Amino acid sequence: MKRVNLLIGVLIVVVAGALVAQETLPDPNVLGVDSAQQNLQEISVDRFEDPGFWIPSVAADVGVIMHRRVQGGPMDKEPIPAEVEAGIEVVDEHVIGVRTDFYRRGKATISLRPTRPIAVPGIVKTLSVWVVGRNFNHQLNVVVEDYYGNVNILPMGRLNFSGWKQMHVAVPPTIIQRNPHFTTETGLRIRGFVIDTALEETYGTYYVYFDDLRAVTDLFAEESRDPDDMVDNW
């Protein structure tokens, strides 16, 4: 009986530890550190002010999809410190909403991609985006392209929450973001977002909203390049 109680106690500790780990945000300072110096900066990649720059899609036999610009945004969103220090004021009054009307229950994939991949400067450590998930058990992923054009899908988490939430993902060091022989091109490209829907919840109409895609990136390599070094772009 004591052994059974001991096993139950161990299981409780393991499960609790896993839950805490899921809520722990990635620390950019310790992700993929490959140089003695870093210059980590938080930047806004896109604020979703222009719906024409984004294209939603879903399989034609799954349902109908549309998107639009909606006024509003998360109240808990904080300004970027570097922009505040520099006195930069930007337009940030809208978000992009995506609506999917399903024909029937079934497995489906919803995507929202830019008209062209978005290049992010520096060596990206983390990505984040504000999302309204409408408390569905769908999985949100961000699609990125590495230095050599390889496509990677990074899971950001479930959309089973109400209201706005800033979702994060760490960029693993296995994703190549630069070639050590060429210092003029670094970073990765954002190819968009993919939502893997939960089979039991693909019915009726589904709404999801996006705002302020950000990155924490190391700009040291770009800023330390010699001013007399030629650019390899010819």
C-alpha positions as CSV (number, residue, x, y, z in Angstrom):
1,M,0.0,0.0,0.0
2,K,2.9,2.4,0.8
3,R,4.5,1.6,-2.5
4,V,1.2,2.5,-4.4
5,N,1.0,5.8,-2.5
6,L,4.6,6.5,-3.3
7,L,4.0,5.9,-7.0
8,I,1.0,8.1,-7.0
9,G,3.0,10.9,-5.3
10,V,5.7,10.6,-7.9
11,L,3.2,10.8,-10.7
12,I,1.7,14.0,-9.2
13,V,5.1,15.6,-9.0
14,V,5.9,14.7,-12.6
15,V,2.6,16.0,-13.9
16,A,2.8,19.2,-11.9
17,G,6.4,19.8,-13.2
18,A,5.2,19.3,-16.8
19,L,2.4,21.8,-16.4
20,V,4.8,24.4,-15.0
21,A,7.2,23.7,-17.8
22,Q,4.5,24.4,-20.4
23,E,3.9,27.9,-18.8
24,T,7.6,28.8,-18.7
25,L,8.5,31.4,-21.3
26,P,11.7,30.9,-23.3
27,D,14.7,32.9,-22.2
28,P,16.3,34.5,-25.2
29,N,19.6,35.1,-23.3
30,V,20.4,31.4,-23.2
31,L,19.0,30.2,-26.5
32,G,21.5,29.2,-29.1
33,V,24.4,31.3,-27.6
34,D,27.3,30.8,-30.1
35,S,29.2,34.0,-29.5
36,A,30.8,35.8,-26.5
37,Q,28.7,38.9,-27.1
38,Q,25.0,39.4,-27.9
39,N,22.8,42.5,-28.6
40,L,19.3,41.2,-28.0
41,Q,16.5,43.5,-29.2
42,E,12.8,43.1,-29.3
43,I,11.4,44.2,-32.6
44,S,7.9,44.2,-34.2
45,V,7.9,42.1,-37.3
46,D,4.3,43.0,-38.4
47,R,1.4,44.7,-36.5
48,F,-1.3,43.3,-38.8
49,E,-2.5,46.7,-39.9
50,D,-2.6,45.8,-43.6
51,P,-5.0,42.9,-44.4
52,G,-3.9,43.0,-48.1
53,F,-0.5,41.8,-47.0
54,W,-2.0,38.5,-45.6
55,I,-3.7,35.7,-47.4
56,P,-6.0,33.2,-45.6
57,S,-6.6,29.7,-47.0
58,V,-8.3,26.4,-46.3
59,A,-9.0,23.4,-48.5
60,A,-12.0,24.0,-50.8
61,D,-13.8,20.9,-49.7
62,V,-13.5,21.9,-46.0
63,G,-15.2,25.2,-45.9
64,V,-15.1,28.9,-46.8
65,I,-12.5,31.3,-45.3
66,M,-12.3,35.1,-45.2
67,H,-10.3,37.8,-43.3
68,R,-10.7,41.5,-42.5
69,R,-9.1,44.3,-40.6
70,V,-10.8,44.9,-37.2
71,Q,-10.3,47.8,-34.9
72,G,-9.0,47.0,-31.5
73,G,-6.2,45.1,-29.8
74,P,-5.0,43.6,-26.6
75,M,-5.0,46.0,-23.6
76,D,-2.1,44.1,-21.9
77,K,0.3,44.7,-24.8
78,E,3.3,46.7,-23.8
79,P,5.2,49.0,-26.1
80,I,8.7,48.0,-27.3
81,P,11.3,49.7,-25.1
82,A,13.6,50.6,-28.0
83,E,10.8,52.4,-29.8
84,V,9.8,54.3,-26.7
85,E,13.4,55.4,-26.1
86,A,13.8,56.6,-29.7
87,G,10.5,58.4,-29.7
88,I,9.1,56.3,-32.5
89,E,5.3,56.5,-32.9
90,V,3.6,53.9,-35.1
91,V,0.1,53.2,-36.2
92,D,-1.2,50.3,-34.1
93,E,-5.0,50.5,-34.1
94,H,-6.2,47.3,-35.8
95,V,-5.9,43.5,-35.8
96,I,-6.6,40.9,-38.5
97,G,-9.5,38.5,-38.0
98,V,-9.9,35.2,-39.9
99,R,-13.3,33.6,-40.2
100,T,-13.7,29.9,-41.3
101,D,-17.2,28.4,-42.1
102,F,-16.9,24.6,-42.1
103,Y,-19.0,22.5,-44.4
104,R,-18.8,19.5,-42.1
105,R,-16.9,18.0,-39.2
106,G,-13.5,16.7,-40.3
107,K,-9.7,17.3,-40.1
108,A,-8.8,20.7,-41.5
109,T,-5.8,23.1,-41.7
110,I,-6.2,26.9,-41.6
111,S,-3.4,29.0,-42.8
112,L,-2.6,32.7,-42.9
113,R,0.5,33.6,-44.9
114,P,2.0,36.9,-46.1
115,T,2.2,37.8,-49.7
116,R,5.9,37.3,-49.5
117,P,8.1,35.9,-46.7
118,I,9.0,38.4,-44.0
119,A,12.7,38.6,-43.4
120,V,13.7,39.1,-39.7
121,P,17.2,40.7,-39.1
122,G,19.8,39.2,-36.8
123,I,19.7,35.8,-35.2
124,V,16.2,35.2,-34.0
125,K,15.8,33.8,-30.5
126,T,12.1,33.8,-29.9
127,L,8.9,34.7,-31.8
128,S,5.6,35.9,-30.2
129,V,2.2,36.9,-31.5
130,W,-1.0,38.1,-29.8
131,V,-4.0,35.8,-30.5
132,V,-7.6,35.5,-29.6
133,G,-8.3,31.7,-29.8
134,R,-12.0,31.6,-28.8
135,N,-11.3,28.7,-26.5
136,F,-11.0,26.0,-29.2
137,N,-8.6,23.1,-28.9
138,H,-6.9,24.0,-32.1
139,Q,-3.0,24.0,-32.4
140,L,-1.3,27.2,-33.6
141,N,2.1,26.9,-35.5
142,V,4.4,29.5,-37.0
143,V,6.1,28.5,-40.3
144,V,9.7,29.8,-40.8
145,E,12.3,29.5,-43.5
146,D,15.9,29.1,-42.6
147,Y,19.1,30.5,-44.3
148,Y,19.1,27.7,-46.9
149,G,15.4,27.9,-47.7
150,N,14.3,24.9,-45.6
151,V,10.8,25.2,-44.1
152,N,10.3,24.5,-40.4
153,I,7.0,24.4,-38.5
154,L,7.3,25.6,-34.8
155,P,4.3,24.8,-32.5
156,M,3.2,27.8,-30.4
157,G,0.5,26.1,-28.4
158,R,-3.2,25.4,-28.1
159,L,-5.9,28.0,-28.7
160,N,-8.0,26.8,-25.8
161,F,-8.2,30.2,-24.0
162,S,-10.6,33.1,-24.0
163,G,-9.6,36.7,-24.9
164,W,-6.2,37.8,-25.9
165,K,-3.0,35.9,-25.1
166,Q,0.6,36.4,-26.2
167,M,1.9,33.1,-27.5
168,H,5.6,32.4,-27.6
169,V,8.0,29.9,-29.2
170,A,11.7,29.5,-29.1
171,V,13.7,29.2,-32.3
172,P,15.8,26.1,-31.9
173,P,19.6,26.4,-32.7
174,T,19.1,23.5,-35.1
175,I,17.5,26.0,-37.5
176,I,20.4,27.5,-39.5
177,Q,20.1,31.3,-39.6
178,R,23.5,32.3,-41.0
179,N,26.5,31.0,-42.9
180,P,29.8,31.7,-40.9
181,H,31.6,32.5,-44.2
182,F,29.2,35.3,-45.1
183,T,28.2,37.9,-42.5
184,T,26.0,40.1,-44.7
185,E,22.9,37.8,-44.6
186,T,21.5,36.6,-41.3
187,G,18.1,35.8,-39.8
188,L,15.2,33.8,-41.0
189,R,11.9,34.4,-42.8
190,I,8.4,34.2,-41.6
191,R,6.2,32.1,-44.0
192,G,3.0,32.6,-42.0
193,F,0.8,30.7,-39.5
194,V,-0.9,27.3,-39.7
195,I,-3.7,26.1,-37.4
196,D,-4.2,22.4,-37.1
197,T,-7.8,22.1,-36.1
198,A,-9.2,19.6,-33.5
199,L,-11.3,17.0,-35.3
200,E,-14.2,17.3,-32.8
201,E,-14.4,21.1,-33.0
202,T,-14.5,21.6,-36.8
203,Y,-18.1,22.7,-37.1
204,G,-20.0,25.9,-37.6
205,T,-18.0,29.1,-37.7
206,Y,-14.6,29.7,-36.2
207,Y,-13.1,33.1,-35.6
208,V,-9.4,33.8,-34.7
209,Y,-7.6,37.2,-34.4
210,F,-3.9,38.1,-34.7
211,D,-2.0,41.2,-33.6
212,D,1.7,42.3,-33.3
213,L,4.1,39.5,-34.4
214,R,7.3,40.2,-32.6
215,A,10.8,38.7,-32.4
216,V,13.6,38.9,-29.9
217,T,16.8,38.9,-32.1
218,D,20.5,39.2,-31.7
219,L,21.7,42.1,-33.8
220,F,25.4,42.0,-32.7
221,A,26.7,40.3,-35.9
222,E,25.0,42.9,-38.2
223,E,26.1,45.9,-36.1
224,S,29.7,44.7,-35.7
225,R,30.4,44.3,-39.5
226,D,33.2,46.4,-40.7
227,P,31.9,49.5,-42.6
228,D,34.4,48.9,-45.4
229,D,33.3,45.3,-45.9
230,M,31.7,44.8,-49.3
231,V,28.1,43.3,-49.6
232,D,27.9,40.0,-51.4
233,N,24.8,40.7,-53.4
234,W,26.1,40.9,-57.0
